[in-house]
Amino acid sequence: MKKVISILSILLLTCAHNSKSMMRKLSRAKRTVTRLAKKLPRRNMRTFHSSQNKQFDALKFFRIVKQQEEVLIERWGKYDRTLSAGLHFTKPIIESARNIKWSGRRIDLRELVYELPSQRVITKDNVAMVINGLVYYEVINSHQATYNIQNLPVAIEKLSQTTLRNIIGSMHLDDTLTSRDIINTTLCDALGDKGTKEWGIKIRRVELQDINPPKDIEKAMEKQMVAERYAREIKIKAAGEKEAAILSAEGEQRSAILRAEGDKTSRILRAEGQAQERLKKAEAEQKAIEMVQQALPDQNSAHYMIAMQYLNTLPKVTEGKGKIVVPVEMNAISGLFGSINTLLKNGTDLMKK
């Protein structure tokens, strides 16, 4: 294999003055290497192909880098420059692209996703759980991501696992099951503060996929959930009955108040009506007395009024069956008839006039 490589190097150096002839000789050399590869034992094929690709990469004159990709160029094994998207010319033999273990010869600058494998963690109340998740990161400096860390995905995985153990170890079981957003934010901030910037990457976000407690804990949680729902049902029912009783009592109280206010109003109105009735009667009696006094200036009008009341009461006393004895004051009756006689005379005299 070393002989083949030396032959290719000699061919390239001797044919550098003529590019066309060099390309033809390069193609012939490639065919020669392919024929030699077929004669190698099967166990050496993988090593041969890797070295073949490495040698052919060192013989490239130009490189095309795609969008959102970068290529690290080394000259004699030392970092020289970084190729961004576009067409770039390189010097064969002395310059080659860095072959990175986790990404090959090209570094992807897009947001990448790394799946964290399932791991066993223990909470603050000594409950073991199995958790897995996703880490979204982006390479912002390909030079640091290549030369500052040996294997970037493995480093992210190990750092995420240890940080996640610390976070879950400071929380209770119930908190871990109900606080995923808090765990994700805390883990993302912790990964950003623990040297990932020196690796040339930025952790965008971390998402937990599954949090699986043990089976016995799941059964206990189901029983607890049923008990809590039953207790909540009883509380809601008791609260409803209490609210209904309060509303009923308030309704009865309001009804009693309204009845009392209505009764009070009716009594006031009835008393006012009776007072007005008495006033009207008194005014009518006053006018009657004045008229009697005008008709009988020489007589006592009080005797006349008492006699009239007496005569009006006699029919009511005599109602019903049986005999009734009524005491009669003859002087009052005679005075009444005398007053009536005088009244009639005065009326006749007025008519004549």
C-alpha positions as CSV (number, residue, x, y, z in Angstrom):
1,M,0.0,0.0,0.0
2,K,2.9,2.4,0.8
3,K,4.3,1.6,-2.6
4,V,1.0,2.6,-4.3
5,I,0.9,5.9,-2.4
6,S,4.4,6.7,-3.3
7,I,3.8,6.0,-6.9
8,L,0.7,8.3,-6.9
9,S,2.7,11.1,-5.3
10,I,5.5,10.8,-7.9
11,L,3.0,10.9,-10.7
12,L,1.3,14.0,-9.3
13,L,4.6,15.9,-8.8
14,T,5.9,15.0,-12.2
15,C,2.7,16.0,-14.0
16,A,1.9,19.2,-12.2
17,H,3.0,21.3,-15.2
18,N,0.2,20.0,-17.4
19,S,-3.2,19.8,-15.8
20,K,-4.8,17.7,-18.6
21,S,-2.2,15.1,-18.6
22,M,-2.2,15.1,-14.8
23,M,-5.9,14.4,-14.7
24,R,-5.5,11.5,-17.2
25,K,-2.7,10.1,-15.2
26,L,-4.7,10.5,-12.0
27,S,-7.5,8.5,-13.4
28,R,-5.1,5.8,-14.6
29,A,-3.6,5.7,-11.1
30,K,-7.0,5.4,-9.6
31,R,-7.8,2.4,-11.8
32,T,-4.5,0.9,-10.8
33,V,-5.3,1.3,-7.1
34,T,-8.7,-0.2,-7.6
35,R,-7.2,-3.3,-9.3
36,L,-4.7,-3.6,-6.5
37,A,-7.5,-3.4,-3.9
38,K,-9.2,-6.4,-5.5
39,K,-6.2,-8.5,-4.8
40,L,-6.0,-7.7,-1.1
41,P,-7.4,-10.1,1.4
42,R,-11.0,-9.4,2.6
43,R,-10.0,-8.6,6.2
44,N,-7.8,-5.7,4.9
45,M,-10.5,-4.2,2.6
46,R,-11.9,-1.8,5.2
47,T,-8.5,-0.4,6.2
48,F,-7.6,-0.1,2.5
49,H,-10.7,1.8,1.5
50,S,-10.4,4.3,4.4
51,S,-6.8,5.0,3.6
52,Q,-7.8,5.2,-0.1
53,N,-10.5,7.8,0.6
54,K,-8.1,9.8,2.8
55,Q,-5.4,9.8,0.1
56,F,-7.9,10.9,-2.6
57,D,-9.2,13.7,-0.4
58,A,-5.6,15.0,-0.1
59,L,-5.4,15.1,-3.9
60,K,-8.4,17.4,-4.5
61,F,-7.7,20.8,-6.1
62,F,-11.1,22.3,-5.3
63,R,-13.9,21.7,-2.9
64,I,-17.6,22.6,-3.0
65,V,-19.1,23.3,0.5
66,K,-22.9,23.3,0.8
67,Q,-25.0,25.8,2.6
68,Q,-25.0,25.5,6.4
69,E,-21.8,23.4,6.3
70,E,-18.2,24.1,7.1
71,V,-14.9,22.2,6.3
72,L,-11.8,22.5,8.4
73,I,-8.6,22.5,6.3
74,E,-5.3,21.4,7.8
75,R,-1.9,22.0,6.2
76,W,0.7,19.4,7.1
77,G,-1.6,18.2,9.9
78,K,-2.0,21.7,11.5
79,Y,-5.2,23.8,11.3
80,D,-5.0,26.4,8.6
81,R,-8.5,27.8,7.8
82,T,-12.3,27.1,7.8
83,L,-14.1,26.8,4.5
84,S,-17.7,28.1,4.4
85,A,-20.4,27.6,1.8
86,G,-19.2,28.0,-1.8
87,L,-16.4,26.9,-4.1
88,H,-12.8,26.8,-2.7
89,F,-9.5,25.8,-4.1
90,T,-7.0,23.8,-2.0
91,K,-3.5,22.6,-2.5
92,P,-3.2,18.9,-2.9
93,I,-0.9,16.8,-0.8
94,I,-0.1,19.5,1.6
95,E,-3.7,20.4,2.5
96,S,-6.5,18.1,3.5
97,A,-9.9,18.3,5.2
98,R,-10.0,17.3,8.9
99,N,-11.8,14.0,9.3
100,I,-14.0,14.4,12.4
101,K,-15.1,11.3,14.2
102,W,-18.7,12.3,14.9
103,S,-19.4,14.3,11.6
104,G,-16.9,13.3,9.0
105,R,-15.2,15.9,6.9
106,R,-18.1,18.3,7.0
107,I,-19.6,20.0,10.0
108,D,-23.4,20.7,10.0
109,L,-24.2,24.2,11.3
110,R,-28.0,23.5,11.5
111,E,-29.8,22.8,14.7
112,L,-29.0,19.2,15.6
113,V,-31.0,16.8,17.8
114,Y,-29.3,14.3,20.1
115,E,-31.4,11.6,21.8
116,L,-30.4,11.0,25.3
117,P,-30.6,7.2,26.1
118,S,-32.8,6.0,29.0
119,Q,-31.1,6.3,32.4
120,R,-32.1,5.5,35.9
121,V,-32.3,8.4,38.3
122,I,-33.3,8.6,42.0
123,T,-35.5,11.4,43.4
124,K,-35.2,13.1,46.8
125,D,-37.7,10.7,48.4
126,N,-35.7,7.7,47.1
127,V,-37.9,6.7,44.2
128,A,-36.0,5.3,41.2
129,M,-37.2,6.3,37.8
130,V,-36.2,5.8,34.1
131,I,-35.9,9.0,32.1
132,N,-34.9,9.8,28.5
133,G,-35.0,13.0,26.5
134,L,-33.8,15.1,23.6
135,V,-31.1,17.8,23.4
136,Y,-31.3,20.4,20.7
137,Y,-27.9,22.1,20.0
138,E,-26.2,24.1,17.3
139,V,-22.6,24.3,16.4
140,I,-21.5,28.0,16.4
141,N,-17.8,27.5,16.2
142,S,-16.6,24.5,14.3
143,H,-13.0,25.0,15.3
144,Q,-13.7,24.7,19.0
145,A,-16.2,21.9,18.4
146,T,-13.4,19.9,16.7
147,Y,-10.2,20.7,18.6
148,N,-11.6,21.5,22.2
149,I,-13.5,18.2,22.7
150,Q,-12.7,14.7,21.4
151,N,-16.3,13.4,20.8
152,L,-19.0,16.1,21.0
153,P,-22.2,14.0,21.1
154,V,-20.8,11.7,23.8
155,A,-19.7,14.7,25.8
156,I,-23.2,16.2,25.5
157,E,-24.8,12.9,26.5
158,K,-22.6,12.4,29.6
159,L,-22.9,16.0,30.8
160,S,-26.7,15.9,30.3
161,Q,-27.0,12.7,32.3
162,T,-25.0,13.9,35.2
163,T,-26.8,17.2,35.3
164,L,-30.2,15.5,35.1
165,R,-29.3,13.2,38.0
166,N,-28.4,16.3,40.1
167,I,-31.7,18.1,39.2
168,I,-33.9,15.0,39.8
169,G,-32.1,14.2,43.0
170,S,-33.2,17.5,44.5
171,M,-36.9,17.1,43.7
172,H,-39.7,14.9,45.1
173,L,-41.5,12.4,42.9
174,D,-44.7,14.5,42.6
175,D,-42.6,17.5,41.5
176,T,-40.8,15.6,38.8
177,L,-44.1,14.4,37.4
178,T,-45.7,17.8,37.3
179,S,-42.8,20.1,36.6
180,R,-41.4,19.1,33.3
181,D,-41.1,22.7,32.1
182,I,-39.1,23.6,35.2
183,I,-36.8,20.6,34.7
184,N,-36.3,21.4,31.0
185,T,-35.4,25.0,31.7
186,T,-33.1,24.2,34.6
187,L,-31.3,21.5,32.6
188,C,-30.9,23.8,29.6
189,D,-29.5,26.6,31.7
190,A,-27.2,24.2,33.5
191,L,-25.8,22.8,30.3
192,G,-25.2,26.3,28.9
193,D,-23.2,27.3,32.0
194,K,-21.0,24.2,32.3
195,G,-18.5,24.7,29.5
196,T,-20.5,24.0,26.4
197,K,-19.6,27.5,25.1
198,E,-15.9,26.3,25.1
199,W,-17.0,23.4,22.9
200,G,-18.3,25.8,20.3
201,I,-21.9,24.9,20.7
202,K,-25.1,26.4,22.0
203,I,-27.8,24.4,23.8
204,R,-31.1,25.6,22.4
205,R,-33.5,23.5,24.5
206,V,-33.8,20.2,26.3
207,E,-37.0,18.2,26.3
208,L,-37.8,15.2,28.5
209,Q,-39.6,12.5,26.6
210,D,-40.6,9.8,29.1
211,I,-40.6,9.7,32.9
212,N,-41.4,6.1,34.0
213,P,-41.7,5.4,37.7
214,P,-41.7,1.8,39.0
215,K,-44.8,-0.3,38.5
216,D,-45.7,-0.4,42.3
217,I,-45.4,3.4,42.4
218,E,-47.7,3.6,39.4
219,K,-50.3,1.4,41.1
220,A,-50.1,3.4,44.3
221,M,-50.5,6.6,42.3
222,E,-53.6,5.2,40.6
223,K,-55.1,4.3,44.0
224,Q,-54.3,7.8,45.3
225,M,-55.8,9.4,42.3
226,V,-59.1,7.4,42.8
227,A,-59.1,8.3,46.5
228,E,-58.6,12.0,45.7
229,R,-61.3,12.0,43.2
230,Y,-63.7,10.3,45.6
231,A,-62.8,12.8,48.3
232,R,-63.2,15.7,45.8
233,E,-66.7,14.3,44.9
234,I,-67.7,14.2,48.6
235,K,-66.4,17.8,49.1
236,I,-68.2,19.1,46.1
237,K,-71.4,17.4,47.1
238,A,-71.2,18.7,50.7
239,A,-70.4,22.2,49.3
240,G,-73.4,22.0,47.0
241,E,-75.7,20.9,49.9
242,K,-74.4,23.7,52.1
243,E,-74.9,26.3,49.3
244,A,-78.4,25.0,48.8
245,A,-79.2,25.2,52.5
246,I,-77.8,28.8,52.7
247,L,-79.8,29.8,49.7
248,S,-82.9,28.3,51.1
249,A,-82.5,30.0,54.4
250,E,-81.8,33.3,52.7
251,G,-84.9,32.8,50.6
252,E,-87.0,32.1,53.7
253,Q,-85.5,35.1,55.5
254,R,-86.2,37.4,52.5
255,S,-89.7,36.0,52.2
256,A,-90.4,36.7,55.9
257,I,-89.0,40.2,55.6
258,L,-91.1,40.9,52.6
259,R,-94.2,39.5,54.3
260,A,-93.5,41.7,57.4
261,E,-92.9,44.7,55.2
262,G,-96.1,44.0,53.4
263,D,-98.1,43.5,56.6
264,K,-96.6,46.7,58.0
265,T,-97.5,48.7,54.9
266,S,-101.0,47.3,54.8
267,R,-101.6,48.2,58.5
268,I,-100.2,51.7,57.9
269,L,-102.5,52.1,54.9
270,R,-105.5,50.7,56.8
271,A,-104.8,53.0,59.7
272,E,-104.5,56.0,57.4
273,G,-107.7,55.0,55.7
274,Q,-109.5,54.7,59.0
275,A,-108.1,58.0,60.2
276,Q,-109.3,59.6,57.0
277,E,-112.7,58.0,57.4
278,R,-113.0,59.3,60.9
279,L,-112.0,62.7,59.8
280,K,-114.6,62.7,57.0
281,K,-117.3,61.5,59.5
282,A,-116.3,64.2,62.0
283,E,-116.4,66.8,59.2
284,A,-119.8,65.5,58.2
285,E,-121.1,65.6,61.8
286,Q,-119.7,69.1,62.2
287,K,-121.5,70.3,59.2
288,A,-124.7,68.6,60.4
289,I,-124.4,70.2,63.8
290,E,-123.8,73.6,62.2
291,M,-126.9,73.1,60.0
292,V,-129.0,72.1,63.0
293,Q,-127.8,75.1,64.9
294,Q,-128.7,77.3,62.0
295,A,-132.2,75.7,61.8
296,L,-132.7,75.7,65.6
297,P,-131.0,78.7,67.0
298,D,-133.0,78.6,70.2
299,Q,-132.7,74.9,70.8
300,N,-129.8,72.8,72.0
301,S,-128.5,70.9,69.0
302,A,-126.8,68.3,71.1
303,H,-130.2,67.0,72.3
304,Y,-131.3,66.7,68.8
305,M,-128.2,64.7,67.7
306,I,-128.5,62.4,70.7
307,A,-132.1,61.7,70.0
308,M,-131.4,61.0,66.3
309,Q,-128.7,58.5,67.3
310,Y,-131.1,56.9,69.7
311,L,-133.8,56.5,67.0
312,N,-131.3,55.0,64.5
313,T,-130.1,52.5,67.1
314,L,-133.6,51.1,68.0
315,P,-134.0,49.1,64.8
316,K,-130.7,47.3,65.3
317,V,-131.7,46.5,68.9
318,T,-135.0,45.0,67.9
319,E,-133.6,42.6,65.3
320,G,-134.0,38.9,66.0
321,K,-136.6,36.8,67.8
322,G,-138.2,37.3,71.1
323,K,-139.4,40.3,73.1
324,I,-137.1,43.1,74.0
325,V,-137.7,45.7,76.6
326,V,-136.0,49.0,75.9
327,P,-136.0,51.8,78.4
328,V,-137.1,55.1,76.9
329,E,-136.6,58.5,78.2
330,M,-139.8,60.3,77.3
331,N,-138.4,63.8,77.9
332,A,-135.7,63.3,75.3
333,I,-138.3,62.0,72.8
334,S,-140.6,64.9,73.5
335,G,-137.8,67.3,73.1
336,L,-136.9,65.6,69.8
337,F,-140.4,66.0,68.5
338,G,-140.5,69.6,69.6
339,S,-137.3,70.3,67.8
340,I,-138.6,68.6,64.7
341,N,-141.8,70.7,64.9
342,T,-139.8,73.8,65.3
343,L,-137.6,72.8,62.3
344,L,-140.7,72.2,60.2
345,K,-142.2,75.6,61.1
346,N,-139.0,77.4,60.3
347,G,-138.9,75.6,57.0
348,T,-142.5,76.6,56.2
349,D,-141.8,80.2,57.0
350,L,-138.8,80.2,54.8
351,M,-140.9,78.8,52.0
352,K,-143.5,81.5,52.4
353,K,-141.0,84.2,52.2
